[in-house]
Amino acid sequence: MELCDRSASDLAGLLRKREISSREITESVFKRIDEKEDTIHAYITTTRETALKQADLADKKFRNGKKTSLLNGIPIAIKDILCTKGIRTTCGSNILSNFIPTYTATAVKKVLQTGAVLIGKTNMDEFAMGSSTENSAFGPTRNPVNTEHVPGGSSGGSAAAVSDGETILAIGTDTGGSIRLPSAYCGVAGIKPTYGRVSRYGLISYASSLDQIGALGKTTEDCAMVLNAICGHDRLDSTSAQVKKPDFRRSLNKDIKGLKVGLPREYFVEGIDKRIEDQIINAVKVLEKNGADIIELSLPHTKYAISAYYLIATAEASSNLARYDGVKYGFRSNHDLTDSVRMYEKTRSEGFGKEVKRRIMLGTYALSAGYYDAYYLKAQKTRALIKEDFDKAFEKVDCMITPVSPCLPFKLGEKMTDPLQMYLVDIYTVSLNLTGLPGMSVNCGTVGGLPVGLQIIGKAFDEEMVLRVGHAYEKMSEVTT
């Protein structure tokens, strides 16, 4: 097995034994990038020179016997929606194609302070708007498991890079499932923490009340290693929660015997691929066999989640993306610069892609006079009802198990002409963004050679439970190699 195909936890152990070096790992990753990137297109920007310098610095720390983080010397990729000082940050959009930030996002800064090695900025759906990473202005990413299929989105570049050995770890963002869906489709582990657990400072906003930064890795333990680095209160982010940060790795090996695991019946209704349902039920049986108590329950307002989500998300996007006007930064149209209104129009029509323009228009409509109460306000009330469902359910259970997606990874181009079908791919993930709850995807096998993701949902700020169940399932099923 090549170094780039090993888990972060394995590599961290080998680094401490001085059996390998960070430079060797980093060179293995870039060798894989050289071999596969033309096909996979997981990256928008790579930072080879910087990465090798960081790897050498990490190795020096080991040689000098300095106390180091488990992430010291481990390669990591960053979704191209997080600001990196001096490194181009595009959001997968023409309107920011040459934008170079003057500061670094808090989550990125924290992970680099551990000694992790920055490999580059990963491809994504433009402004994180999509479920397939086909909406990038820089071209689509392909699924390494089967390159005819999508990797999921919008953090598809991050998931594809981890899956294919083009990085060891990755950071992504999740607005409606954008970490969990690509993790499921690419057969890796990915977690969306509770809203407020990770600082959003330096995250270029799509929908501010829904966006959350999270981690992707080959295993649950890998994700826990990243969370240990990036979580914590940040005074630069007013939505950052002042809650105690646990050591997420410590809870991984706790027994699941006696845990109450909820199975929401609304996630197993008409519309789900029966093969996926069977795979999830088999995973639940594995947990039950090992001591978990399975409790069927109901989340009655689940059927309204996708409608509420797309009203709220597009409304917030309409507001957040108003800043891209060609005046302050980013792309500016050269058309008729003497007329400022015309310049705004041309800049936005030329700089944004179809999906972004579609969502801006939907959001502007939902917020407009005469429609605000009928759409946006009603969606927010529905959001409160969905949260109540989860609150009541968590009085009975410790966590919940659901599918990540109702369908297997679909082929490139298959859903691009039907936005509604594309939006329905997120039907099992958006509720956690509406409620702010933590959730993760772990691989639970394949169907027809394509990965299936198992979604584990936890109570607010109980990522430890989510990771504990995910790690237990990985060990029990021996899915992870």
Long-range contacts (C-beta under 8 A, 24 or more apart in sequence): 2-28, 2-32, 2-165, 3-28, 3-29, 4-28, 4-29, 4-31, 4-32, 4-75, 4-165, 4-166, 4-168, 5-165, 6-168, 6-218, 7-168, 7-217, 7-218, 7-219, 7-221, 7-222, 7-480, 8-70, 8-71, 8-74, 8-168, 8-169, 8-217, 8-218, 8-219, 8-221, 8-222, 8-225, 9-70, 9-219, 9-221, 9-222, 9-225, 11-73, 11-74, 11-168, 12-70, 12-71, 12-74, 12-225, 15-62, 15-72, 15-73, 15-74, 16-62, 18-62, 21-55, 21-59, 21-62, 21-73, 22-54, 22-55, 22-56, 22-58, 22-59, 22-62, 22-72, 22-73, 22-74, 22-117, 23-52, 23-55, 23-56, 23-59, 25-55, 25-73, 25-74, 25-75, 25-117, 25-168, 26-51, 26-52, 26-54, 26-55, 26-75, 26-117, 26-119, 27-52, 28-165, 29-75, 29-119, 29-165, 29-166, 29-167, 29-168, 30-119, 32-164, 32-165, 32-166, 33-119, 33-166, 36-144, 36-164, 36-165, 36-166, 37-166, 39-142, 39-147, 40-141, 40-142, 40-144, 40-147, 40-160, 40-161, 40-164, 40-166, 41-123, 41-138, 41-139, 41-140, 41-141, 41-142, 41-157, 42-77, 42-122, 42-123, 42-141, 42-157, 42-158, 42-160, 42-161, 42-164, 42-166, 42-167, 43-77, 43-119, 43-120, 43-121, 43-122, 43-123, 43-157, 43-161, 43-166, 44-80, 44-88, 44-90, 44-92, 44-120, 44-121, 44-122, 44-123, 44-124, 44-136, 44-138, 44-157, 45-80, 45-87, 45-88, 45-90, 45-120, 45-121, 46-119, 46-120, 47-87, 47-118, 47-119, 47-120, 47-121, 50-87, 50-118, 51-75, 51-117, 51-118, 51-119, 51-120, 54-112, 54-115, 54-116, 54-117, 54-118, 55-117, 57-115, 58-115, 58-117, 61-115, 68-115, 69-114, 69-115, 69-116, 69-229, 70-114, 70-225, 70-228, 71-111, 71-114, 71-115, 71-116, 71-169, 71-225, 71-226, 71-229, 72-114, 72-115, 72-116, 73-115, 73-116, 73-117, 74-116, 74-117, 74-168, 74-169, 74-225, 75-116, 75-117, 75-119, 75-167, 75-168, 75-169, 76-111, 76-116, 76-117, 76-118, 76-119, 76-167, 76-168, 76-169, 76-170, 76-171, 76-226, 77-118, 77-119, 77-120, 77-121, 77-122, 77-157, 77-158, 77-161, 77-162, 77-166, 77-167, 77-169, 77-170, 77-171, 78-108, 78-118, 78-120, 78-121, 78-122, 78-170, 78-171, 79-121, 79-122, 79-124, 79-155, 79-157, 79-158, 79-170, 79-171, 79-172, 79-173, 80-121, 80-122, 80-123, 80-124, 80-157, 81-124, 81-127, 81-128, 81-173, 81-203, 81-204, 81-206, 82-107, 82-108, 82-171, 82-173, 82-202, 82-203, 82-204, 82-213, 83-108, 83-202, 83-203, 83-204, 84-108, 84-118, 84-121, 87-121, 88-121, 89-121, 89-204, 90-121, 90-137, 90-138, 91-124, 91-126, 91-127, 91-128, 91-204, 92-123, 92-124, 92-125, 92-126, 92-127, 92-135, 92-136, 92-137, 92-138, 92-154, 93-126, 93-127, 93-137, 93-351, 93-352, 93-353, 93-356, 94-137, 94-331, 94-350, 94-351, 94-352, 94-353, 95-324, 95-330, 95-331, 95-347, 95-348, 95-351, 95-352, 96-204, 96-324, 96-329, 96-330, 96-331, 97-137, 97-331, 98-330, 98-331, 99-329, 99-330, 101-202, 103-202, 104-202, 105-199, 105-201, 105-202, 105-203, 105-213, 106-199, 106-201, 106-202, 106-234, 106-236, 106-237, 107-171, 107-198, 107-199, 107-202, 107-203, 107-213, 107-230, 108-171, 108-202, 109-202, 110-229, 110-230, 110-232, 111-171, 111-226, 111-229, 111-230, 113-229, 114-229, 116-169, 116-229, 119-161, 119-166, 119-167, 122-155, 122-157, 122-158, 122-160, 122-161, 122-170, 122-172, 123-156, 123-157, 123-160, 124-153, 124-154, 124-155, 124-156, 124-157, 124-158, 125-153, 125-154, 125-156, 125-178, 125-355, 126-352, 126-353, 126-355, 126-356, 127-204, 127-206, 127-317, 127-321, 127-356, 128-154, 128-155, 128-173, 128-175, 128-178, 128-206, 128-211, 129-154, 129-206, 129-317, 129-355, 129-356, 129-359, 130-154, 130-355, 130-422, 131-177, 131-178, 131-181, 131-422, 131-423, 131-425, 131-426, 132-156, 132-410, 132-412, 132-415, 132-416, 132-422, 132-425, 133-157, 133-160, 133-182, 134-412, 134-413, 134-416, 135-353, 135-354, 135-355, 135-356, 137-353, 140-412, 142-412, 143-185, 143-186, 143-409, 144-186, 145-185, 145-186, 145-187, 145-409, 145-449, 145-450, 145-451, 146-409, 146-449, 146-450, 148-411, 148-412, 149-185, 149-409, 149-410, 149-411, 149-412, 149-450, 150-185, 150-409, 150-410, 150-411, 150-412, 150-414, 151-182, 151-185, 151-186, 151-409, 152-181, 152-182, 152-183, 152-184, 152-185, 152-186, 152-405, 152-409, 153-178, 153-181, 153-182, 154-178, 154-182, 155-179, 155-182, 155-190, 155-216, 156-182, 156-185, 156-186, 158-182, 158-216, 159-183, 159-185, 159-186, 159-188, 159-190, 159-216, 160-186, 162-186, 162-188, 162-216, 162-217, 162-218, 163-187, 163-188, 168-217, 168-218, 168-222, 169-215, 169-216, 169-217, 169-222, 169-225, 169-226, 170-215, 170-216, 170-217, 171-213, 171-214, 171-215, 171-216, 171-226, 171-230, 172-213, 172-214, 172-215, 172-216, 173-203, 173-206, 173-211, 173-212, 173-213, 173-214, 174-211, 174-212, 174-213, 174-214, 174-429, 174-433, 175-206, 175-207, 175-210, 175-211, 175-212, 175-313, 175-433, 176-210, 176-309, 176-313, 176-426, 176-429, 176-430, 176-433, 177-404, 177-426, 177-428, 177-429, 177-430, 177-432, 177-433, 179-214, 179-215, 179-216, 179-441, 180-404, 180-429, 180-439, 180-440, 180-441, 180-453, 180-455, 181-404, 181-405, 181-425, 181-426, 181-429, 181-441, 181-453, 182-216, 183-216, 183-404, 183-440, 183-441, 183-453, 184-404, 184-405, 184-441, 184-443, 184-451, 184-452, 184-453, 184-455, 185-405, 185-409, 185-450, 185-451, 185-453, 186-451, 187-443, 187-446, 187-451, 188-216, 188-217, 188-218, 188-443, 189-216, 189-217, 189-218, 189-219, 189-220, 189-222, 189-223, 189-440, 189-441, 189-442, 189-443, 189-470, 189-474, 190-214, 190-215, 190-216, 190-217, 190-223, 190-440, 190-441, 191-215, 191-220, 191-223, 191-227, 191-438, 191-439, 191-440, 191-441, 191-463, 191-466, 191-467, 191-470, 192-432, 192-433, 192-438, 192-439, 192-440, 193-227, 193-231, 193-438, 193-463, 194-241, 194-436, 194-437, 194-438, 194-460, 194-461, 194-462, 194-463, 195-239, 195-433, 195-436, 196-239, 196-240, 196-241, 196-243, 196-436, 197-231, 197-241, 197-243, 197-438, 197-461, 197-463, 198-227, 198-230, 198-231, 198-232, 198-240, 199-230, 199-232, 199-233, 199-234, 199-236, 199-237, 199-240, 200-237, 200-239, 200-240, 201-234, 201-236, 201-237, 201-240, 205-316, 205-320, 206-313, 206-316, 206-317, 206-320, 207-312, 207-313, 207-314, 207-316, 207-317, 207-320, 208-239, 208-316, 208-320, 209-312, 209-316, 210-309, 210-312, 210-313, 210-316, 210-433, 210-434, 212-433, 212-436, 218-480, 219-471, 219-474, 219-480, 220-252, 220-440, 220-442, 220-467, 220-470, 220-471, 220-474, 221-249, 221-252, 221-471, 223-440, 223-467, 223-470, 224-248, 224-249, 224-252, 224-467, 224-471, 225-249, 227-463, 227-467, 241-461, 243-461, 246-464, 248-463, 248-464, 248-467, 251-464, 251-465, 251-467, 251-468, 252-467, 252-468, 252-471, 253-471, 254-468, 255-291, 255-472, 256-287, 256-290, 256-291, 256-292, 256-468, 256-469, 256-472, 257-290, 257-291, 257-292, 258-291, 258-292, 258-293, 259-291, 259-292, 259-293, 259-398, 259-399, 259-465, 259-469, 260-292, 260-293, 260-295, 260-396, 260-397, 260-398, 261-287, 261-288, 261-292, 261-293, 261-294, 261-295, 261-397, 261-398, 261-399, 261-400, 261-401, 261-469, 262-295, 262-296, 262-297, 262-393, 262-396, 262-397, 262-399, 262-400, 262-401, 263-294, 263-295, 263-296, 263-297, 263-400, 263-401, 263-402, 264-297, 264-298, 264-299, 264-302, 264-393, 264-400, 264-402, 265-296, 265-297, 265-298, 266-298, 266-299, 266-300, 266-302, 266-303, 267-299, 267-302, 267-402, 267-403, 267-428, 268-403, 271-406, 271-424, 271-427, 272-403, 272-406, 273-406, 273-407, 273-408, 273-447, 275-408, 275-447, 275-448, 276-403, 276-405, 276-406, 276-407, 276-408, 276-447, 276-452, 277-403, 279-444, 279-445, 279-447, 279-452, 280-401, 280-402, 280-403, 280-444, 280-452, 280-454, 282-444, 282-445, 283-401, 283-444, 283-445, 283-454, 283-473, 283-477, 284-401, 286-473, 286-476, 286-477, 287-401, 287-469, 287-472, 287-473, 287-476, 290-472, 290-476, 292-469, 295-396, 295-397, 297-393, 297-396, 297-397, 297-400, 298-389, 298-393, 299-386, 299-389, 299-390, 299-393, 299-431, 300-389, 301-382, 301-385, 301-386, 301-388, 301-389, 302-386, 302-389, 302-431, 304-382, 304-385, 304-386, 305-382, 305-386, 305-427, 305-430, 305-431, 305-434, 306-423, 306-424, 306-426, 306-427, 306-430, 307-379, 307-382, 308-379, 308-380, 308-382, 308-383, 308-386, 308-434, 309-379, 309-426, 309-430, 309-431, 309-433, 309-434, 310-362, 310-423, 311-362, 311-366, 311-375, 311-376, 311-378, 311-379, 312-376, 312-379, 312-380, 312-383, 312-434, 313-359, 313-363, 314-359, 314-360, 314-362, 314-363, 314-366, 315-363, 315-366, 315-367, 315-376, 315-379, 316-363, 317-356, 317-359, 317-360, 317-363, 318-359, 318-360, 318-361, 318-362, 318-363, 318-364, 318-366, 318-367, 319-363, 319-367, 321-352, 321-356, 321-360, 324-348, 324-351, 324-352, 326-351, 355-419, 358-419, 383-434, 383-435, 386-431, 386-434, 386-435, 387-434, 387-435, 390-431, 390-435, 390-437, 390-457, 394-459, 398-459, 398-465, 399-456, 399-457, 399-458, 399-459, 399-462, 399-465, 399-466, 399-469, 400-456, 400-457, 401-454, 401-455, 401-456, 401-457, 401-469, 402-428, 402-455, 402-457, 403-428, 403-452, 403-453, 403-454, 403-455, 404-428, 404-429, 404-441, 404-452, 404-453, 404-454, 404-455, 405-429, 405-453, 408-447, 408-448, 408-450, 408-452, 409-450, 409-451, 428-455, 429-455, 432-457, 436-460, 438-462, 438-463, 438-466, 439-466, 440-466, 440-467, 440-470, 442-470, 442-473, 442-474, 442-479, 443-474, 443-479, 443-480, 444-473, 444-477, 444-479, 445-477, 445-479
